Amino acid sequence: MNTEALITMIATQGIVISFASYFFYKVLTIPPKQEPDSYSENDDELVRQSEE
């Protein structure tokens, strides 16, 4: 393998690893969204839909 190919391969792998690390960090460090509980929203409904 010649020098240019080795430099290109290492640079490409470095870029891919950098992007993957950045996005994993971003996804894992965002605060959780406050979403209402789907069951508590339906507590006032008297008739549930039956599974058919």
N, C-alpha and C positions, 0 to 999 in steps of 0.2 A: 504494500500500500504506500503510495507516495505521500509526500508531506501535505500537499494541498487537500487531498482526500481526507487525511486524518484531521486536519484543522477544521474542514467543513463538517465532518461527522461530530467532532467534539462540540463545535459551536451549535450545531442543530440540536444535539441532545441537551446541551446547557439551556438553550432557549425553551425547549419543550418542558424540561424539568422546572425551569423558573416559572413559566405560565401555570403549570399544574400546581406547584407549591403556592403560588399567589392565590389562585382561585380556591384551593382547599382551605387556606388560611382565612380567606374572606368568607367562605360558607360556614366554617366552623366557629367563627367569632362574632357573627351577627347576633343581635339579641333576638330571642324568640318573639314571634308575633302574638299579640293578645287576641286570640280568636274565641268567640263564645262557644260553649259546649253545645253540640248539636242536639243532645238529649234535653238539656234545660230549656232550649228554645221551643220544644214541642210539649212541654209540660201542661200547657193550657188547652191542648187539643184533647177532646174526649174520645174521639173515634180514631183509631189507628188504621192505617192502610194494611189490609191483610195481604200476605204473600200468596200469589196465585201461581 
